[in-house]
Amino acid sequence: MNEIQTKYDAIVVGAGAGGLFTAARLSHAGYKTLVVESLDKVGGRASTTEIDGFKVNDGAIVIEVGGITQQTCEEVGAKFEIREPSPPILYRIGGKDVDVTGGGWGFLLGKLTRQGAKLVTGIGAARNDSGLPEDEISTADWVRKYTKNEGVHGIFRNMCASVFAVSSDELPARVFLTYFTRKSAFKRFGFHPEGTIGLWRALVESIEANGGTVVLSTTVTSIRTAGGAVTGVTLERDGASLDVAAPVVVSNVGPWATGSLAGYEVDAAYRPCSMITVNFASQKRLIEAPGMLSFAKSRRLAYIANYTDICPEMSPDGWNLYVGTAVPEPAIGHFDEASETEILLEDLREQIPGFDVDARILSIVTTRDDWPPQRAVAGYDLSHDTPIAGLWNVGDAVKEYANGGTTACAETAEIIVGKIKAAYNLPNLD
């Protein structure tokens, strides 16, 4: 069990993606850093659970390659053992699994409708600010301006679900178009052979190698302040309470929980999104895609991921491991979990002949409310900053505009550590 000292340069609350990226950067920069996690494993809502020898991812399915996540790992000396499928994604269109790698939007949309060229023109126009729609128009309504084609709307709906965990009716078109014309847009991604938790374990190794401390099964009960500045935290571990001092605290538990811990209110509604996931396995190969398979026509199923073509370590010998994911309707607010889950299962039966016979369902997981896929819908994120000097938020509720997933968490970590370095030089912490 890691020993907790009474004074640190920085304390990170929560060992999810944003917290670990932040702590890795801080410890690498020389800050004596403590990471406090209430669960008994790292990764938070993007971790991995073992079920009968299968490494089942709890949240994040894929990890981006070539972007800020990989750059962070290389900078801090963390192993980046992500394996890329080739091709990364196939689209099921008209009963055929189509590889659009290198073909771009024109090739993809041309497979669906003769109106594809108009849509491609609209997407191209969004590369300039004047071509972006107003915030009020949804992605679905923007697409309706160009076509009523059901397959096109299915592709856009499932892209919104896959990246942002909401439907195209709930995501502003401005966010979608900004992401796909100006951001990395997950052009390259892959899986970790240990499950996604493997990446977080690598960051923990880096943190500890640079003198940091990561403690699990430990709860932060309050963020302590004095004179408008943070002074540390109070922890509870093994039934005992401990005050730990630090001039810097970074919270990865969401702005609303941060405010509660620090004694102030956040003036913004909490509107997290939701997802439903079916983890299943088979001794028979069920899809041909070596990585991801998305759909032009499905009711809820956004994608199926095939882990074990490139990461056989994730399942026992002779087994294939898959996940099928959907966003419910609505993804924001109340929905009927039982009926939405049944629609997802019906989609899986329709897309995988013999699903009920060949597939072994390992778990069905709904992420929502206080444990959502993302705490804020892209485009509606809160500020990194807080009313308390020395206290910042990091993670998926304070993303940069039009970003999503663990990549967005890595980006927030880079920004916050830059602010900490500017405000708190190491000599001032001695």
N, C-alpha and C positions, 0 to 999 in steps of 0.2 A: 504493500500500500504506500502510495507516494506521500511524503511528509509535506504538510502545509506550513509555511513560515508565516510570520505575522506582518511582513512588509514586502511589497513588490513595486516595481515601476509601473506595471499595468496588469489589470485583471480583465479577463474575457469571460463573460457570462454566457454559457452555452457552447457545446462542442459540435454544433451543426456546421454546415459548409462555410457560412460567413464567419463564424467564430474561429474555426480552425485556420482558414486562410489568413485572417487577421493576426492570430497568435503566431503563426509561422513567420509572417513578415516582421512582427515586432521582435520576436526572439532572435531572428536572424540579424536584425539591426542593432542588437545588443541590449534590448530592454528585458529586464528580469520579469518574466511573464507567467501568470497563473491562469489556467483555464479551468473553469468549474462547470461540471455537467451533472445534471440530476439523474440521468439514466445510467445504466450499467454498461453502456457501449457508446462509442462516438458515432457521429454522422447525423444524429437527430432524425429529421424527416426524410433524410436521404441515405439511410443506413441499410444494413443487410441482416436478415434473420435466417438462421439455419433451420430447415424443416426436413427431418428424415434424410439428412445428407445433402439436401438441395440448398444452395445459397440463393435465397430469394431476396431480391431488392425490395426495400420498404417504400422507397419513393423514387428518387432519380434513377432512370433506366439507363441512360447513356451519359457519357462524359465527353465534352467537346475536346477535340485535338487541334493543336496549332493556334489556340487563342490564349486568353488571359489565364485560364486554368493551368495549362501546360507551362506558360511563361512563369507563373508564380512558383510552381514546383521546381523548375530549373533554377530560379533565383535563390530559393531557400534550401536547395539540396535535397528535396524530397523525390523519391522514386516515382516516375510516371509510367506505369506499366499498363497503359490502355492499348487494347488491340482493336484495330479498325477492320470492320467487314468490308468486303468489296464485291459488288457495289454496296454502299451504305444503306440505301433504301430502295425498295421497289414499290410501285403503285399498282394496285389491282384495278384495272380499267376494262370493262366489258369482259370480265372473266379471265383476262390475261394479266400476268405480273410483268409490268413494264419497267425497264431500266432507263431513266432519263438523265443519268450522269453525263454531264457535259453538254446536254441539250438545252438546259435553261427553261425558263417559263414558256417560251414559244413552243418547244417540243412537247412539254407536258400538256399544255392547254390545247395544242393542236390535235392531241389524241382524243380530246373530249368534245370539241365543238368547232364549227367553222368560224365562230365569233372569237376564237382565241387571239387573233391578231389585235382586235380592239382592246382586249384586256391587257395584252402585253404592252400596248401603247400607253394605257393608263398606268401600268406599273412603272414604265420607263419615265413617265412624266413626274412621278413621285420622287424621283432622284433630285428634283429641284423643289425648294420650299413652296414655290407657287403652285406646284402640282399636287401637293398634299391636301386631302380633304379636311374639312372642319372636324373638330373633336366630336361633334354630336353624331355624326354618321357612323353606323356600325360597319364592320367588315362585310357582313352579309348584305346590307343595303347598298354598299358601294359596288359589290359584285353584281347585284340586281340591275344596276344601271347599264351593265354590258350584256348580261345574258340571264336567261331563266333555266339554263341547262342544269339538270339535277346533279350530274356528275361533277361539274365545275364547282357547284356550291358544296358538294360533299368534300372535295379536295380542300377547299378553303376552310370549311368547318373543322376538318380533321387536322389541318395545320395549326389552326388556333388552339385546338385541344392539346395537341402534342407539345407545343412550345409554351403556351400561356395558361393551360388548364381551364379554359373557358370556351364557350361556343363562339362562332363568328357573329352571332346576334349580340353578344355581350362584350366583344372586344372592339374598341374604336379602330376604324380603318386607318386612321393616321398612325396608330401604334403598329399595326400589322405592316403597313407599307414602309414605315421607317425601319423596322427590323429587317425586312427582306431586301431593302435597297441600300441600307447604310450600315448595317451591323454584320456580324459574322454569319448569322443565319444557320448555324450548325451545318456548315458544308462538310465538315469532317468530324466524326465522332466514333466512339467505340465503347467497349465493355472492359471491366477489370476482372481478371480470372478469380479473384476472391469475392466477387460482388463489389458493389460500389464502396462498401466499407474499406476495401483495400486501399483506395486513394486516401481516405481519412486516416487510416493507420500509418500510411507513409508520411502524412503531414505531422502526426503526433511524434513519430520518430525524429523528424526534423526539429520540432519544437524542443523535445527533450535533449537532443544532441547539442542544441544551442543554449542550454541552461534553463529552459522553461519547464514548467510543471503542469501536468494534466491530471486532474482528479475526477473520478466518476462517482456515482451514487452520492453526490453531495449537492445540497440545495442552497442557493442564494436566497435568503429570507428578506434581505433589504439591501438597498444601495444607500450607503451613508453619505450625508452631505453636511457642509457647514459653510455659512457665509456665501451661499450660492455656488459652491464648488464641491465636487465629489471628493470624498476622503477615503473611501474604501467600501467594503461590503461586510455583511454579516452572513456567515455560513452555518449550515446545520449538517453535521456528519456523525453518523453512528450515535444519534441522540444527543450529541453535544453541540453547543453553540460556540462560534469562534469569530472574533472581529479581525479582519485582515485589512491593512492600510495600503492605499495606492492613490497617487494623484491622477491616474487615468483608469477609467472603466469603459469597456466596450461591450454593449449588450447585443446578443444574437437571439433574444427571446421575443422580439417584436416591440415596436414603440409603445403599444398599449401596456404590455407587461412591464416594460422598462419604467414607464411613468408610475405604475402602481408600486413598484419596488422602491422608487426614488421619492415618492410622495407628491407627485403632481399629476394632473389630468391631461390627456391628449385630446385636443379638440378636433377629432375626426372620427367618422363612423368606421367600425370594424366590419369589413365586408370581404371575408376570405372566399376563395373559390373551392371547388370540390372535385374529386375524381373517384372512380371506382375501378379496381384492378382485380383481375383474375390471374393468379399464378397457377400454371399447369405444366404437366410433364407427360412425356410419352416415350415408349420404347420404339415407336414408329415415327419417322420424320414426317411432320405435319405440314410444314410450309417449305418452299424452296428458297425463300429469301435468306441470305446468310446473316442479315442484320435486322433491319426493320421492314415491315410490310404495312403500307397505309392503303386507304380505300377511297374510291370515288363514290361508292354507294354502300352505305351502312347507316343504321339508325343511330347508334351510339358509338360503336367500336371505332376508335381513332387509329389504332395501330396494334400490331402484334410484333413483339421483339423476340428474336431467336438468339438466345445467349450461347448455346453450346456448340454451334458450328466453329466458333473461334475461341471459345472459353469452355472446353469440356470439363475443366476442373470445377465448374459450378454445379455439377450433378454427379450422382453415382455412375459408375461405368454402365454403358449401354442405354442410358437415358438422355433424352433431349429435354431442355428446359425452356419454357416460353412464358410470356406475359401478354395479356390482352387488356388494354386500358381504354376507358371511356370517360367523358365528362357527362354528368347528368343534365337534364333539363328541368329547372335552370341550374347552372353551375354555381350561381351566386344566390344565396338565400335558401329557403326551404324546398326540399324535394322529397318524393316518396322513394326511400332507399330500396325497399323491396321490389317495387315495380321497375325501377331503373336498373337494378341488378339483373332482373330477369330479361330485360331488353338486351343488355350486354351479352348475356348467355345465349340468347336467341341469335344474336349476330355471330357469335363464335360458332354455333352449330351450323349456321348458313354458310359461313366462309370456310369452315373446316369440315368437310364431309366425314361422318363417323366420329365427330368430336365426343359424343356421349359414350362411345365404345372405347376409343383409343386414348383419350386424354384422362389423366388423373389430376383432379383439381387439388392443389396443395393448400391454397388459401384464397379467400375473397376478402379484399380489404377496401374499406371506404375511408378516404382521407377528407376531413371536413372540419368545420367549426374551429376548435382550438388546436387541431392537428391537421392543417390543410396542406395541399401541395404548394400553394403560395399564399402568404398572408395578405397581400394586396394585389389586385388585378393590375397588370401592366398599364401604365398611363395614369394610375391613381396612387402612386407611391407617396409616402411621407418623407420628411427630411431626415438626413443622417444626424443633424444637430439636435440638441435638446436645450432646455432652459438652464441646465446645470453645466457649469464650466468643467471640462475634463471628462464629460460623459457623452458618448456617441452611440448611435444605433448602426447596426450592420445587418446585412442579410436581405431576404426576399420581400420585405415590406418597404425598403428604402432603395430600391433598384434605380439605376439610371433609366431615363426615359426609353421605353420600347425594348427593354431587355427582359430576359426570363431565365429561370432555372439556376443551376449551380454556377454557370458562367457569370450571371448577374451578381451572385454572392461574391465571387472572386474579385469582380470589379469594384464592388463597394468596399471590400477589404483594402484594396490598393489605395482608394481615395481616402479612407479614414486614417490609414497609417501615415499617409502623406500629411494630413492635418495634424496628427500627433507629433510627427517629427518637427513640423514647423512651430508648434506651440510648446513642446516639452523636449528640450535637448537633454541628452543623458547627463551632462555635468550638473544640470539643475535638479536632477532626481537623487543625487548622492546624499 
